[in-house]
Amino acid sequence: MDKLKEDFAKKALPFAVQLKEFVKAHGDQVIGQYTIDQVYSGMKGMIGMVTETSKLDPEEGIRFRGYSIPELAEKLPKAKDGDEPLPEGIFYLMLMDQLPTDEDVHGISNQWVRRSNVPKHVFDMLDSLPKSTHPMTQFSAAVLALQTESVFAAAYRKGINKKDHWDPMYEDIMNLIARLPRVAAYIYRRVYKDDVHIEPNHKLDWAANFAHMLGYDDVEFHRLMRLYLTIHADHEGGNVSAHATHLVGTALSDAYYSFSAGMNGLAGPLHGLANQEVVRWILDLKESFGGRVPTKDEIAEYVKKTLSEGKVVPGYGHAVLRKTDPRYTAQREFALKFMPDDENFQIVSNIYEVVPPILSTIGKIKNPWPNVDAHSGVLLIHYGMVEYDFYTVLFGVSRALGVLTSLLWDRALGTPLERPGSVTSDWIFKQGLKKVENN
């Protein structure tokens, strides 16, 4: 058993016993109420699940095991050639609920190198698809093709005590995370670079090696990739990709089935695909003014036109956040440091000043501030990655760190099958009428 796996067992298994005893003692305590409006509004704000890895506060933003993004930027281990935290570090933090040492991070990097070999049939399956297939479709399909390697599925088929379900799930999760960059890079090079592929450089860390296999060996891009993969890693459990991964996992599906389900959710325009929509909107804005940087007044008129057509301004607003997304701020600080004169960054900066006041005048919009998607695309374009249909795959590689960590904790804690009750609208109408009659 590797050291990280052993440490996880020492932490998670006693906590599972503690949790069971807590629920037995306090299970009948009421912790919240919900309304008809919440039932019909996507269950927003309803407490219905437990996610250990992160919590999204409407005012403070995301906290990973209690640490904010600025705190993580200071406290997590970093590569020798940059100031950005290594994604291996945030994975360790989410898994173990404690800050990693440099040795911990180095150990995870070595584990992922040893586990990173992708079976040939996965590449063969990808090669059988038309190159016009959306990269997210290819990514999800490749994850399913990797399911042939599931240690959990094999162990379950042979028969395994449920208290030991976490053990083979650990193997699946570590193997899958290790292989995702190779799969994602293969899709990128296949679709956009004439099938000219680049072998991994195992002397590099996980994020830098991913950038290398994509074809980007600029040290600044390596730094950007570390930042990107860290800040996109998790966003508590209620978002579509996290919840879908968790939900499918409660059926005792292995990590491959569960993560593929999460990626199908991430591919939606109201979730991870939004970063593509942002880039398209910015490029259309720029083109409408002859390819130049428009003034703030011109941006304001374009925004009003977008809204008058019944469309949204992509990258602005969030289901939970009520302030500027700290992930947006982290990317903005990177841009100010490395690309302050970039035209697209200047447009994003002007949009940041123009859009919130306009959206604030619209009564139904609770959060007029930018989210993470409002900024990520222009950073990638600056370094030459102009293929914005691929951006959600990058998001998916990062999001694996959080949702798969949560999936392992689900197995360790023995999370039951998720099966909420449902009712008809007629039933709800009758409840509303009863309340009127009682009044």
N, C-alpha and C positions, 0 to 999 in steps of 0.2 A: 504493500500500500504506500503510495507516495505521501510526502509529508503534509501537503495541503489537504489531501483527502482525509488523512488521519486527524488533523486539526479540526476539520469541519465536523467529523463524527463526534469528537470530544465536546464540541460546542452545541451542535444541533440536536443530538439524541437526548441529552439531559433536558434541554429546553422543551422537547416534544412531551416529555413526561410532566414537566412543570405546567405546560399549557393545558394538558388534559385535566390535571388536577384543578387548575384555575377555572376552567369551563364547568367542571362538575360542581364547584363551590358557588360560582357566580353566574351560571348560565341563564338564570331567569331575570337578570337585571336588564331593564330597558335602557338603551343607549341612544335612542333617537326616534323621530317620527317622520313620516313623509306625507305628501299631499297628492291630490289628483293631478295637479299641474306637473309634479315631478314624474309621475307615472307616464304621462303623455309627452314628456320633454326629455326622453332619453335617460331617465333615472339620474339626472344631474344632481350631485350632492348627496345622494342616498348612500349611507354606509352599508355596504353589502359584501365586502370582502376584506381580507387582510393581506397587505403586501409589506414585507419586512425591509425591503431594500431602499426605498425612497418615499418621500412624502412631499406633495405639492401644496404649498401654502399660497393662497390667493394674493397675499401682499408681499411675502418674502421670496416667493419662487421656489424652485426645486431644492430640496435638501437630500443628499445621499447619506443615509445613516446619521442624520443630524448635521451634516456639514454642507454649507452653502458652496456654490461654485467658486467664489473668490477665496474661500477657505481652502478648498481642494487645490486651487492653483498654487497656493502657498505650501500646503502640507504634503501632497502626494509626491512620490519619487519622480524624478525627471531624467530624461536622456542627457548624455554629456554635451550634446550639441544644441540644446534648447532649454527654454524655461517652461514649456508646456508639460502638464502631467502625462504620464504614460497610462494608456488605457488598462494595462495589466494591474495598475494600482487601484483604479476604481472598481475593477472586478473583484480584487481581493477585499476591498472595503465592504462592498455589498454582500459578499459571501460570508465574511468573518466578523463583520460589525466592529472592526478595529482598523486603524491606519497601518498600512504595510511598511515594512522596512525595505531597503534596497535589495536585500537578500531575498525577501519574499517575492518581490516583483521579478527579479532575475530567475527565480525558480519557476514561476509561471511561464515566463518567456521560453525557458528550456522545455517545459512540459508541452507547450503548444508547438514548438518546433518538432519534437519527437512524434507528435500526433497528427501532423499536418498533411500526410500523404493522402491524396484523393484517388479513389479507384478509377481505373480507365473507363468503366462503363458510364460513369457520370459525364465525362467529357464526350463520350460517344453519343449519349442521349442529347446533350446540348447541340452537338453537331448535326443531329437529325432534325432540329427545329429550323424553320426559316429565320434568317438573320433579322428579318423585320419584326420578329416576335419581341414584344416589349421586354426590356431587361428584367423587370420585376417578375414577369411570367417565367422567364428562364431561371431566375434565381430561386423562386419557389419550387419549380420543377426539379432543380438540381438538389435542393434540400431533400425532397421526397426520394430522389434517386439514391441519395446517401443512406436512406433508411435501411438498405440491405446490410449495413454495418452496425445496426443497433444492438448494443450489448444488453440493454434492458429487455428488448423484445425477445431475445434468445433466452435470457434468464427466466423471464415470465413463462415462456413456452415450456421450459423444463420443470418449472415449479419452484417458487421462491416465497419465503415467508414475507408477509407484507411489511413487517418491521425492517426488512432489509431492502425494500424497494429503492431506497435512496442510493445504495451502493452502485448498481449498474447504471442508474441514472447519472451519477457523477461522471462515469466513464463516457457516456453518450454526450453529455454537455461539454466536457473538456475536448473531446474529439471534434464535435461540431464547430465549436468556436475556433479551434485550431485550423479547420479546413475552409471556413467561410471566405477568408481573404483570397485564397487560391481560386476558389470557384468564382467569386465576384470578378477577380482580375481576368480570368479566362473569358467570361462573358463580355467584358469590356473590350479586350483585345480582339475577340472574335467578331464583334459587331462593328467596332469603329476603327480597328487597326489592321484590317486585312488578314486576320488570323495569325498575325505574327506575335507569338507568345514569349513571355520572359520568365525564365526560371527564378525561383525564389533565392534570396540571399539570406541564409540563416544566421549570418552574423549580425543582422539588423533586428531591432525590436519589432513587435507584432505590427504596429501601425506603419513604421518606416518600410518594412518588408512589403506590406500591402501596397504602399505608394510605389515602391520599386517595381513590383509585378504589374502595376497599372501602366508603368512607363515613365514615372516622374521621380527623378533622382536629385532634384533641387532640394537642398537642405531646408529651405523655407517651406516647401510643400510637405516635407516630412513633419515639420513642426505643426503645420496646419492640420495634417491628418491626425496627429496625436490629439490635438485640441478637439477636432471634430468628433472623433470616435469616443472621446471622454464625455463631452457635454451632451451627446445624443443617446447615451447609454441606457437611460431609464427616465421615467416620468410618472412614477407611482403606478398602481395597478389598474386603474379604471380606464385608461386610454385603450383604444381598440386593439392595437397590436399586443399589448401586455395582457389585456383581459382575454383575448382570443387564445393566446398561448396557454394561459392559466386554465381557461374553461375546457379546452380540448385535453389538457393534461389531467384534469380531474377524472376523466374517463379511463385513466391509466394508459393513455396513448404515450408512446415514447417521445423523446425530445424532437425527433425529426418531423413526425406528424404535427406535434404541437407548435413547433416554431414555424413550419410552413403555413399553418393556419394564421399565425400572427402576422406573417409577411403578406398574406392575402389581404388582411385588414390594413396593413401599412400602405398598401398600394392604392388605397382609396383617396380621391381628391380632397376629402375632408380630414385626412390624416397625413401620412408621409408624402404622398404625391403632391402636396401643397407646395413643396419647394420648387417643383417644376413649374407650377402655375405662376409663382412669383417671378421667376426668370422670364417666362414668356411675357408677362405683363410689363416688366421693366423694359424689355427689348422692344415691345410694341410701342410703349411710351416714347422711348428714344427715337424709334423710327418715325413716329408721327411728327417729330420736330426735326426731321432731316438728318438724324443720326448724331445730333449734338446733345450736350447736356442742357436740358430745359431749365428755365428759371423756376423759382418757387411758385410764382403766380401761374405759370403755364402748367406746372404739375397740379396745382389746385384745380384748375379748370378741367384737366384730364380726369382727375379723381371724381369730380362732380359729374362728369359725363359718364364715367363707369357706373357710379351709383344710380344715376337717372335711368340707365339701361337695365336696372334690376340685377346688376352684378355686384360682387363683393370686391374689395381691395385685398388681394391675396397677401398673406403674411401678417395681417393685422387682426387682432382679436384672439381670444382663447376661451375655452369652455370653463376654465377654473381661474386662471390668472387675472388679476385686476391691476397690473402694473407692467412695465416693460420687462419682457422675459430676460432673466439674467444670462441665458444662453446667447441671446441677441447681443447683450452688452459685452460678453466675452469675445465674440467674433468682431464686434466693432473695435474693441481695443486692439485686437490683432491687426485689423486693417489700418488703424491709425499708426501703428508701429511699422508696418511693412509695405503698405500700399496707399498712403494718404492722397496721392495724386491720381489714382485710378478713376477714370470717368464714371464707371458704373458704381463705384463706391460713393462718389460725390452725389450721384442721383439717389442712392439709398439714403444718404445722410439728409438730403433735402426732403425726401419723402417722409423721413422721421420727424421733421419739423412741421410738415404741412398736413399730413393725414390725421393725426390724433385730434387737433382742434375741429376738423371737419366732421369726423366720426362722432365727436362728443356732442354735436348738435342733433344727432339722430337718437331719439329717446330709447330705442330698443337695444342699442349697442352698449353693453356694460363694460367692455374693455376695448378702448380705442388704441391700445398700445401694440407695438410689434411683438411677434413671437419669433421663435428660432428660425423659421423658414424665411423670414423677411431678409435675412442677411447671408445665409450660407452659400447661395448660388453665385453671387458676385465674387466671393473669395475664390471659388473653384475656377471660375472663368478667367480670373486674373492670372492664374498659373497654367492656363491652357486647356483645362478640362471644360470644354464648351458643350459637351454632349449632355444636356440637362435631363434627358430621359433616363440617364443612368444614376442621377443623384439619389433617388430613393433606395437604390441598392446599397450605396454607401451608408445611408441611414439604417438600413436593415442589418448590415454587418455590425454597426455600433449597438443597435438596440438588442442584439443577441446577448450582449453582456448582462443586461439587466433582466430581461424576461427569462433567460435560461437559469440565471442565479435564483430567481424567484421560483422557477419550476423545481429546482433541486430542493429548496426549502419546503415546497409543497409536499414532496415525497418524504422528506425527513420528518415532517410534522404529521404525516398521514392525512392530508387534506381530503375530505370526502368528495364524492361526486357532486358537482354544482348543479342544482335543479330547482331554480326558483319557481314559485307558483305563478300562474297567469289567470286572468279573468277576462270576461268580455266587456265591451263598452256598455252593453245593456246592464250588466251587474253594477258597474260604476255609476251609471245614471240612476239606478235605484237607490244606491247609497246616498247620492246627492239629494234625491227627493225625500228620503227618510229624514235627513238632517233638516230640510226645510219644514217638514211636517212637525218635527219635534220642537222646532222653534216657534 
